[in-house]
């Protein structure tokens, strides 16, 4: 179930309620596949559209949902202060998630 959806020109946030039996990787493959097909069929990009490889996923408790929704709704304002890649790296560090700098999301040029 989609609880919130939003983003900016270079990324999208989706807050999803999932059952423990659901596969996040299967869901993301479906979302990215269907959305890129729709974008290309409707010629919404100047060239051929495709998502970057990979995705980031974080879990939240029920009491955090309203704050996460506000965060998603305010992406344009939020990213005037900090770009997406720097914020993502900060979130990974705060949550003690190791990452390979070569495999991190890239800024759109």
N, CA, C and O atoms as CSV, one atom per row, in Angstrom:
chain,resi,resn,atom,element,x,y,z
A,1,UNK,N,N,0.837,-1.164,0.000
A,1,UNK,CA,C,0.000,0.000,0.000
A,1,UNK,C,C,0.892,1.240,0.000
A,1,UNK,O,O,1.770,1.366,0.854
A,2,UNK,N,N,0.679,2.154,-0.945
A,2,UNK,CA,C,1.450,3.390,-1.028
A,2,UNK,C,C,0.849,4.395,-0.059
A,2,UNK,O,O,-0.335,4.718,-0.144
A,3,UNK,N,N,1.672,4.890,0.866
A,3,UNK,CA,C,1.234,5.869,1.855
A,3,UNK,C,C,1.623,7.286,1.449
A,3,UNK,O,O,0.936,8.243,1.807
A,4,UNK,N,N,2.714,7.427,0.709
A,4,UNK,CA,C,3.158,8.738,0.222
A,4,UNK,C,C,4.087,8.516,-0.961
A,4,UNK,O,O,4.785,7.506,-1.050
A,5,UNK,N,N,4.075,9.492,-1.869
A,5,UNK,CA,C,4.901,9.427,-3.070
A,5,UNK,C,C,5.296,10.843,-3.433
A,5,UNK,O,O,4.440,11.726,-3.498
A,6,UNK,N,N,6.577,11.076,-3.671
A,6,UNK,CA,C,7.026,12.408,-4.056
A,6,UNK,C,C,8.513,12.405,-4.301
A,6,UNK,O,O,9.190,11.397,-4.098
A,7,UNK,N,N,9.014,13.533,-4.735
A,7,UNK,CA,C,10.442,13.631,-4.975
A,7,UNK,C,C,10.781,14.895,-5.719
A,7,UNK,O,O,10.049,15.883,-5.661
A,8,UNK,N,N,11.885,14.860,-6.411
A,8,UNK,CA,C,12.342,15.996,-7.214
A,8,UNK,C,C,12.745,15.465,-8.588
A,8,UNK,O,O,12.460,14.315,-8.922
A,9,UNK,N,N,13.403,16.297,-9.375
A,9,UNK,CA,C,13.781,15.889,-10.732
A,9,UNK,C,C,14.767,14.729,-10.758
A,9,UNK,O,O,14.843,14.009,-11.753
A,10,UNK,N,N,15.529,14.534,-9.669
A,10,UNK,CA,C,16.562,13.494,-9.711
A,10,UNK,C,C,16.314,12.286,-8.826
A,10,UNK,O,O,17.153,11.386,-8.784
A,11,UNK,N,N,15.196,12.233,-8.116
A,11,UNK,CA,C,14.901,11.049,-7.305
A,11,UNK,C,C,13.454,11.039,-6.840
A,11,UNK,O,O,12.757,12.053,-6.887
A,12,UNK,N,N,13.022,9.868,-6.389
A,12,UNK,CA,C,11.651,9.668,-5.925
A,12,UNK,C,C,11.686,8.976,-4.568
A,12,UNK,O,O,12.525,8.112,-4.313
A,13,UNK,N,N,10.759,9.373,-3.704
A,13,UNK,CA,C,10.556,8.690,-2.430
A,13,UNK,C,C,9.182,8.046,-2.469
A,13,UNK,O,O,8.214,8.668,-2.909
A,14,UNK,N,N,9.091,6.812,-2.015
A,14,UNK,CA,C,7.811,6.125,-1.905
A,14,UNK,C,C,7.751,5.520,-0.505
A,14,UNK,O,O,8.620,4.737,-0.121
A,15,UNK,N,N,6.722,5.885,0.251
A,15,UNK,CA,C,6.492,5.271,1.558
A,15,UNK,C,C,5.448,4.186,1.352
A,15,UNK,O,O,4.312,4.460,0.965
A,16,UNK,N,N,5.850,2.958,1.617
A,16,UNK,CA,C,5.019,1.798,1.323
A,16,UNK,C,C,4.797,0.995,2.598
A,16,UNK,O,O,5.732,0.746,3.359
A,17,UNK,N,N,3.552,0.595,2.822
A,17,UNK,CA,C,3.254,-0.351,3.887
A,17,UNK,C,C,3.364,-1.753,3.306
A,17,UNK,O,O,2.680,-2.074,2.334
A,18,UNK,N,N,4.211,-2.588,3.887
A,18,UNK,CA,C,4.435,-3.934,3.349
A,18,UNK,C,C,4.188,-4.998,4.408
A,18,UNK,O,O,4.339,-4.758,5.606
A,19,UNK,N,N,3.809,-6.166,3.942
A,19,UNK,CA,C,3.729,-7.337,4.813
A,19,UNK,C,C,5.115,-7.962,4.894
A,19,UNK,O,O,5.895,-7.844,3.949
A,20,UNK,N,N,5.436,-8.622,6.000
A,20,UNK,CA,C,6.755,-9.256,6.120
A,20,UNK,C,C,7.025,-10.299,5.038
A,20,UNK,O,O,8.181,-10.582,4.724
A,21,UNK,N,N,5.979,-10.866,4.474
A,21,UNK,CA,C,6.171,-11.904,3.452
A,21,UNK,C,C,6.455,-11.332,2.065
A,21,UNK,O,O,6.806,-12.080,1.152
A,22,UNK,N,N,6.310,-10.016,1.892
A,22,UNK,CA,C,6.554,-9.403,0.594
A,22,UNK,C,C,8.049,-9.209,0.363
A,22,UNK,O,O,8.806,-8.966,1.303
A,23,UNK,N,N,8.463,-9.320,-0.890
A,23,UNK,CA,C,9.859,-9.132,-1.268
A,23,UNK,C,C,10.071,-7.698,-1.739
A,23,UNK,O,O,9.457,-7.258,-2.711
A,24,UNK,N,N,10.938,-6.981,-1.049
A,24,UNK,CA,C,11.239,-5.605,-1.435
A,24,UNK,C,C,11.893,-5.559,-2.819
A,24,UNK,O,O,11.550,-4.701,-3.633
A,25,UNK,N,N,12.814,-6.455,-3.089
A,25,UNK,CA,C,13.496,-6.431,-4.395
A,25,UNK,C,C,12.507,-6.695,-5.537
A,25,UNK,O,O,12.604,-6.060,-6.587
A,26,UNK,N,N,11.564,-7.617,-5.351
A,26,UNK,CA,C,10.556,-7.867,-6.388
A,26,UNK,C,C,9.668,-6.638,-6.585
A,26,UNK,O,O,9.338,-6.279,-7.715
A,27,UNK,N,N,9.282,-5.994,-5.479
A,27,UNK,CA,C,8.451,-4.797,-5.561
A,27,UNK,C,C,9.180,-3.686,-6.308
A,27,UNK,O,O,8.596,-3.035,-7.173
A,28,UNK,N,N,10.448,-3.465,-5.982
A,28,UNK,CA,C,11.198,-2.396,-6.635
A,28,UNK,C,C,11.415,-2.689,-8.119
A,28,UNK,O,O,11.376,-1.773,-8.940
A,29,UNK,N,N,11.641,-3.940,-8.466
A,29,UNK,CA,C,11.780,-4.302,-9.877
A,29,UNK,C,C,10.480,-3.980,-10.617
A,29,UNK,O,O,10.512,-3.455,-11.730
A,30,UNK,N,N,9.346,-4.294,-10.004
A,30,UNK,CA,C,8.038,-4.020,-10.609
A,30,UNK,C,C,7.805,-2.509,-10.751
A,30,UNK,O,O,7.424,-2.038,-11.823
A,31,UNK,N,N,8.031,-1.758,-9.678
A,31,UNK,CA,C,7.801,-0.308,-9.691
A,31,UNK,C,C,8.690,0.372,-10.732
A,31,UNK,O,O,8.211,1.183,-11.525
A,32,UNK,N,N,9.975,0.046,-10.730
A,32,UNK,CA,C,10.891,0.680,-11.669
A,32,UNK,C,C,10.587,0.265,-13.108
A,32,UNK,O,O,10.644,1.095,-14.016
A,33,UNK,N,N,10.265,-1.009,-13.323
A,33,UNK,CA,C,9.954,-1.486,-14.662
A,33,UNK,C,C,8.694,-0.860,-15.228
A,33,UNK,O,O,8.692,-0.361,-16.353
A,34,UNK,N,N,7.620,-0.887,-14.446
A,34,UNK,CA,C,6.347,-0.321,-14.920
A,34,UNK,C,C,6.434,1.187,-15.118
A,34,UNK,O,O,5.908,1.717,-16.097
A,35,UNK,N,N,7.101,1.887,-14.185
A,35,UNK,CA,C,7.165,3.343,-14.303
A,35,UNK,C,C,8.042,3.772,-15.479
A,35,UNK,O,O,7.689,4.715,-16.187
A,36,UNK,N,N,9.169,3.108,-15.704
A,36,UNK,CA,C,10.005,3.504,-16.839
A,36,UNK,C,C,9.297,3.189,-18.158
A,36,UNK,O,O,9.414,3.952,-19.116
A,37,UNK,N,N,8.568,2.081,-18.218
A,37,UNK,CA,C,7.800,1.758,-19.426
A,37,UNK,C,C,6.754,2.838,-19.688
A,37,UNK,O,O,6.596,3.288,-20.823
A,38,UNK,N,N,6.041,3.254,-18.647
A,38,UNK,CA,C,5.000,4.279,-18.781
A,38,UNK,C,C,5.608,5.615,-19.213
A,38,UNK,O,O,5.065,6.289,-20.089
A,39,UNK,N,N,6.733,6.001,-18.603
A,39,UNK,CA,C,7.401,7.261,-18.955
A,39,UNK,C,C,7.826,7.235,-20.414
A,39,UNK,O,O,7.654,8.227,-21.121
A,40,UNK,N,N,8.380,6.113,-20.882
A,40,UNK,CA,C,8.842,6.025,-22.270
A,40,UNK,C,C,7.678,5.956,-23.255
A,40,UNK,O,O,7.725,6.589,-24.310
A,41,UNK,N,N,6.638,5.198,-22.925
A,41,UNK,CA,C,5.476,5.107,-23.822
A,41,UNK,C,C,4.787,6.456,-23.976
A,41,UNK,O,O,4.255,6.766,-25.042
A,42,UNK,N,N,4.794,7.253,-22.924
A,42,UNK,CA,C,4.140,8.565,-22.959
A,42,UNK,C,C,5.109,9.694,-23.308
A,42,UNK,O,O,4.748,10.870,-23.267
A,43,UNK,N,N,6.340,9.322,-23.649
A,43,UNK,CA,C,7.369,10.275,-24.077
A,43,UNK,C,C,7.500,11.459,-23.119
A,43,UNK,O,O,7.502,12.619,-23.531
A,44,UNK,N,N,7.610,11.132,-21.829
A,44,UNK,CA,C,7.709,12.165,-20.806
A,44,UNK,C,C,9.151,12.591,-20.530
A,44,UNK,O,O,9.389,13.511,-19.748
A,45,UNK,N,N,10.095,11.933,-21.160
A,45,UNK,CA,C,11.505,12.312,-21.043
A,45,UNK,C,C,12.010,12.690,-22.432
A,45,UNK,O,O,11.484,12.224,-23.443
A,46,UNK,N,N,13.025,13.532,-22.471
A,46,UNK,CA,C,13.536,13.988,-23.771
A,46,UNK,C,C,14.231,12.874,-24.553
A,46,UNK,O,O,14.329,12.943,-25.779
A,47,UNK,N,N,14.709,11.858,-23.854
A,47,UNK,CA,C,15.336,10.706,-24.494
A,47,UNK,C,C,14.785,9.448,-23.856
A,47,UNK,O,O,13.721,9.471,-23.237
A,48,UNK,N,N,15.509,8.353,-24.006
A,48,UNK,CA,C,15.093,7.092,-23.397
A,48,UNK,C,C,15.311,7.167,-21.897
A,48,UNK,O,O,16.411,7.475,-21.438
A,49,UNK,N,N,14.254,6.884,-21.126
A,49,UNK,CA,C,14.338,6.971,-19.664
A,49,UNK,C,C,14.624,5.603,-19.060
A,49,UNK,O,O,14.046,4.595,-19.464
A,50,UNK,N,N,15.529,5.589,-18.080
A,50,UNK,CA,C,15.727,4.394,-17.266
A,50,UNK,C,C,16.217,4.843,-15.891
A,50,UNK,O,O,16.894,5.862,-15.757
A,51,UNK,N,N,15.863,4.066,-14.884
A,51,UNK,CA,C,16.298,4.344,-13.524
A,51,UNK,C,C,17.748,3.917,-13.353
A,51,UNK,O,O,18.240,3.043,-14.066
A,52,UNK,N,N,18.424,4.549,-12.397
A,52,UNK,CA,C,19.752,4.069,-12.029
A,52,UNK,C,C,19.600,2.676,-11.425
A,52,UNK,O,O,18.535,2.312,-10.926
A,53,UNK,N,N,20.670,1.916,-11.479
A,53,UNK,CA,C,20.665,0.596,-10.862
A,53,UNK,C,C,20.565,0.764,-9.349
A,53,UNK,O,O,21.152,1.686,-8.783
A,54,UNK,N,N,19.831,-0.114,-8.705
A,54,UNK,CA,C,19.736,-0.121,-7.251
A,54,UNK,C,C,18.661,0.789,-6.700
A,54,UNK,O,O,17.931,1.446,-7.442
A,55,UNK,N,N,18.582,0.811,-5.384
A,55,UNK,CA,C,17.627,1.641,-4.659
A,55,UNK,C,C,18.049,1.658,-3.199
A,55,UNK,O,O,18.844,0.827,-2.759
A,56,UNK,N,N,17.513,2.602,-2.465
A,56,UNK,CA,C,17.733,2.650,-1.016
A,56,UNK,C,C,16.425,2.363,-0.323
A,56,UNK,O,O,15.371,2.799,-0.786
A,57,UNK,N,N,16.471,1.641,0.774
A,57,UNK,CA,C,15.245,1.323,1.517
A,57,UNK,C,C,15.519,1.422,3.008
A,57,UNK,O,O,16.537,0.934,3.500
A,58,UNK,N,N,14.610,2.050,3.713
A,58,UNK,CA,C,14.704,2.208,5.156
A,58,UNK,C,C,13.364,1.839,5.764
A,58,UNK,O,O,12.320,2.035,5.142
A,59,UNK,N,N,13.389,1.310,6.964
A,59,UNK,CA,C,12.138,0.975,7.642
A,59,UNK,C,C,11.879,2.002,8.741
A,59,UNK,O,O,12.808,2.591,9.295
A,60,UNK,N,N,10.598,2.202,9.044
A,60,UNK,CA,C,10.184,3.163,10.056
A,60,UNK,C,C,9.090,2.551,10.912
A,60,UNK,O,O,8.355,1.674,10.460
A,61,UNK,N,N,8.986,3.015,12.147
A,61,UNK,CA,C,7.910,2.550,13.024
A,61,UNK,C,C,6.631,3.328,12.702
A,61,UNK,O,O,6.682,4.388,12.077
A,62,UNK,N,N,5.497,2.797,13.128
A,62,UNK,CA,C,4.204,3.438,12.838
A,62,UNK,C,C,4.147,4.878,13.337
A,62,UNK,O,O,3.577,5.740,12.668
A,63,UNK,N,N,4.729,5.149,14.500
A,63,UNK,CA,C,4.642,6.511,15.036
A,63,UNK,C,C,5.493,7.509,14.251
A,63,UNK,O,O,5.322,8.716,14.424
A,64,UNK,N,N,6.400,7.045,13.395
A,64,UNK,CA,C,7.217,7.927,12.569
A,64,UNK,C,C,6.565,8.250,11.219
A,64,UNK,O,O,7.040,9.134,10.506
A,65,UNK,N,N,5.501,7.559,10.865
A,65,UNK,CA,C,4.882,7.711,9.543
A,65,UNK,C,C,4.478,9.156,9.230
A,65,UNK,O,O,4.784,9.627,8.134
A,66,UNK,N,N,3.805,9.889,10.135
A,66,UNK,CA,C,3.454,11.282,9.792
A,66,UNK,C,C,4.671,12.147,9.459
A,66,UNK,O,O,4.606,12.964,8.540
A,67,UNK,N,N,5.767,11.984,10.181
A,67,UNK,CA,C,6.980,12.761,9.902
A,67,UNK,C,C,7.590,12.366,8.558
A,67,UNK,O,O,8.081,13.226,7.827
A,68,UNK,N,N,7.565,11.078,8.226
A,68,UNK,CA,C,8.105,10.621,6.942
A,68,UNK,C,C,7.255,11.166,5.802
A,68,UNK,O,O,7.794,11.572,4.772
A,69,UNK,N,N,5.952,11.179,5.968
A,69,UNK,CA,C,5.059,11.740,4.933
A,69,UNK,C,C,5.366,13.220,4.726
A,69,UNK,O,O,5.457,13.672,3.584
A,70,UNK,N,N,5.527,13.986,5.812
A,70,UNK,CA,C,5.869,15.405,5.686
A,70,UNK,C,C,7.204,15.579,4.959
A,70,UNK,O,O,7.348,16.464,4.115
A,71,UNK,N,N,8.170,14.736,5.289
A,71,UNK,CA,C,9.478,14.775,4.635
A,71,UNK,C,C,9.329,14.560,3.128
A,71,UNK,O,O,9.919,15.294,2.336
A,72,UNK,N,N,8.554,13.572,2.737
A,72,UNK,CA,C,8.345,13.277,1.316
A,72,UNK,C,C,7.621,14.425,0.626
A,72,UNK,O,O,7.966,14.781,-0.501
A,73,UNK,N,N,6.630,15.004,1.277
A,73,UNK,CA,C,5.861,16.103,0.688
A,73,UNK,C,C,6.685,17.372,0.519
A,73,UNK,O,O,6.338,18.218,-0.306
A,74,UNK,N,N,7.752,17.526,1.269
A,74,UNK,CA,C,8.549,18.756,1.246
A,74,UNK,C,C,9.924,18.572,0.605
A,74,UNK,O,O,10.873,19.256,0.987
A,75,UNK,N,N,10.047,17.670,-0.352
A,75,UNK,CA,C,11.328,17.385,-0.971
A,75,UNK,C,C,11.964,18.590,-1.656
A,75,UNK,O,O,13.162,18.826,-1.499
A,76,UNK,N,N,11.190,19.344,-2.403
A,76,UNK,CA,C,11.769,20.480,-3.135
A,76,UNK,C,C,12.414,21.465,-2.165
A,76,UNK,O,O,13.538,21.913,-2.390
A,77,UNK,N,N,11.723,21.796,-1.111
A,77,UNK,CA,C,12.263,22.726,-0.111
A,77,UNK,C,C,13.452,22.114,0.624
A,77,UNK,O,O,14.469,22.771,0.851
A,78,UNK,N,N,13.302,20.862,0.986
A,78,UNK,CA,C,14.350,20.167,1.735
A,78,UNK,C,C,15.669,20.135,0.969
A,78,UNK,O,O,16.728,20.363,1.553
A,79,UNK,N,N,15.614,19.855,-0.325
A,79,UNK,CA,C,16.838,19.697,-1.105
A,79,UNK,C,C,17.435,21.017,-1.573
A,79,UNK,O,O,18.434,21.021,-2.292
A,80,UNK,N,N,16.842,22.128,-1.178
A,80,UNK,CA,C,17.510,23.412,-1.371
A,80,UNK,C,C,18.673,23.522,-0.392
A,80,UNK,O,O,19.626,24.261,-0.639
A,81,UNK,N,N,18.596,22.789,0.720
A,81,UNK,CA,C,19.604,22.836,1.771
A,81,UNK,C,C,20.675,21.747,1.618
A,81,UNK,O,O,21.838,21.971,1.954
A,82,UNK,N,N,20.283,20.568,1.111
A,82,UNK,CA,C,21.221,19.448,1.023
A,82,UNK,C,C,20.845,18.581,-0.173
A,82,UNK,O,O,19.682,18.208,-0.327
A,83,UNK,N,N,21.828,18.256,-1.026
A,83,UNK,CA,C,21.484,17.452,-2.202
A,83,UNK,C,C,21.247,15.997,-1.806
A,83,UNK,O,O,21.616,15.564,-0.714
A,84,UNK,N,N,20.629,15.261,-2.710
A,84,UNK,CA,C,20.182,13.902,-2.444
A,84,UNK,C,C,21.335,12.957,-2.109
A,84,UNK,O,O,21.226,12.161,-1.177
A,85,UNK,N,N,22.425,13.035,-2.849
A,85,UNK,CA,C,23.533,12.111,-2.624
A,85,UNK,C,C,24.161,12.345,-1.257
A,85,UNK,O,O,24.434,11.386,-0.535
A,86,UNK,N,N,24.394,13.605,-0.887
A,86,UNK,CA,C,24.966,13.901,0.427
A,86,UNK,C,C,24.030,13.445,1.546
A,86,UNK,O,O,24.477,12.900,2.556
A,87,UNK,N,N,22.753,13.668,1.363
A,87,UNK,CA,C,21.795,13.239,2.380
A,87,UNK,C,C,21.767,11.714,2.509
A,87,UNK,O,O,21.706,11.180,3.616
A,88,UNK,N,N,21.810,11.028,1.382
A,88,UNK,CA,C,21.792,9.563,1.400
A,88,UNK,C,C,23.016,9.017,2.133
A,88,UNK,O,O,22.900,8.109,2.956
A,89,UNK,N,N,24.183,9.571,1.830
A,89,UNK,CA,C,25.400,9.148,2.516
A,89,UNK,C,C,25.305,9.407,4.020
A,89,UNK,O,O,25.740,8.588,4.830
A,90,UNK,N,N,24.736,10.547,4.379
A,90,UNK,CA,C,24.565,10.880,5.795
A,90,UNK,C,C,23.645,9.863,6.479
A,90,UNK,O,O,23.926,9.420,7.593
A,91,UNK,N,N,22.547,9.496,5.811
A,91,UNK,CA,C,21.623,8.507,6.376
A,91,UNK,C,C,22.316,7.156,6.552
A,91,UNK,O,O,22.119,6.482,7.563
A,92,UNK,N,N,23.118,6.766,5.578
A,92,UNK,CA,C,23.839,5.503,5.690
A,92,UNK,C,C,24.810,5.531,6.871
A,92,UNK,O,O,24.890,4.571,7.638
A,93,UNK,N,N,25.532,6.615,7.010
A,93,UNK,CA,C,26.486,6.745,8.124
A,93,UNK,C,C,25.768,6.739,9.472
A,93,UNK,O,O,26.197,6.063,10.406
A,94,UNK,N,N,24.667,7.499,9.570
A,94,UNK,CA,C,23.913,7.565,10.827
A,94,UNK,C,C,23.379,6.198,11.237
A,94,UNK,O,O,23.257,5.903,12.425
A,95,UNK,N,N,23.063,5.368,10.250
A,95,UNK,CA,C,22.520,4.041,10.520
A,95,UNK,C,C,23.589,2.952,10.452
A,95,UNK,O,O,23.283,1.759,10.449
A,96,UNK,N,N,24.849,3.389,10.397
A,96,UNK,CA,C,25.997,2.494,10.397
A,96,UNK,C,C,25.932,1.441,9.287
A,96,UNK,O,O,26.221,0.264,9.501
A,97,UNK,N,N,25.545,1.900,8.100
A,97,UNK,CA,C,25.474,1.033,6.925
A,97,UNK,C,C,26.731,1.275,6.088
A,97,UNK,O,O,26.978,2.394,5.638
A,98,UNK,N,N,27.513,0.231,5.884
A,98,UNK,CA,C,28.702,0.348,5.048
A,98,UNK,C,C,28.285,0.423,3.585
A,98,UNK,O,O,27.307,-0.203,3.177
A,99,UNK,N,N,29.026,1.188,2.807
A,99,UNK,CA,C,28.727,1.292,1.387
A,99,UNK,C,C,30.010,1.493,0.604
A,99,UNK,O,O,31.020,1.955,1.133
A,100,UNK,N,N,29.944,1.138,-0.659
A,100,UNK,CA,C,31.053,1.309,-1.589
A,100,UNK,C,C,30.814,2.611,-2.351
A,100,UNK,O,O,29.795,2.758,-3.027
A,101,UNK,N,N,31.735,3.539,-2.246
A,101,UNK,CA,C,31.608,4.849,-2.905
A,101,UNK,C,C,31.356,4.704,-4.406
A,101,UNK,O,O,30.677,5.543,-4.998
A,102,UNK,N,N,31.895,3.650,-5.031
A,102,UNK,CA,C,31.706,3.427,-6.465
A,102,UNK,C,C,30.284,2.991,-6.815
A,102,UNK,O,O,29.865,3.100,-7.967
A,103,UNK,N,N,29.542,2.495,-5.818
A,103,UNK,CA,C,28.199,1.974,-6.085
A,103,UNK,C,C,27.096,2.873,-5.553
A,103,UNK,O,O,25.921,2.508,-5.610
A,104,UNK,N,N,27.452,4.036,-5.040
A,104,UNK,CA,C,26.457,4.966,-4.492
A,104,UNK,C,C,25.753,5.679,-5.651
A,104,UNK,O,O,26.287,5.753,-6.758
A,105,UNK,N,N,24.571,6.193,-5.391
A,105,UNK,CA,C,23.828,6.934,-6.417
A,105,UNK,C,C,24.682,8.044,-6.995
A,105,UNK,O,O,25.537,8.603,-6.309
A,106,UNK,N,N,24.452,8.356,-8.239
A,106,UNK,CA,C,25.197,9.413,-8.924
A,106,UNK,C,C,24.298,10.628,-9.121
A,106,UNK,O,O,23.092,10.490,-9.320
A,107,UNK,N,N,24.893,11.824,-9.063
A,107,UNK,CA,C,24.170,13.045,-9.362
A,107,UNK,C,C,23.865,13.089,-10.860
A,107,UNK,O,O,24.678,12.654,-11.677
A,108,UNK,N,N,22.716,13.603,-11.208
A,108,UNK,CA,C,22.375,13.797,-12.619
A,108,UNK,C,C,23.168,14.985,-13.123
A,108,UNK,O,O,23.209,16.029,-12.472
A,109,UNK,N,N,23.795,14.836,-14.270
A,109,UNK,CA,C,24.620,15.920,-14.817
A,109,UNK,C,C,23.909,16.611,-15.961
A,109,UNK,O,O,24.449,17.550,-16.547
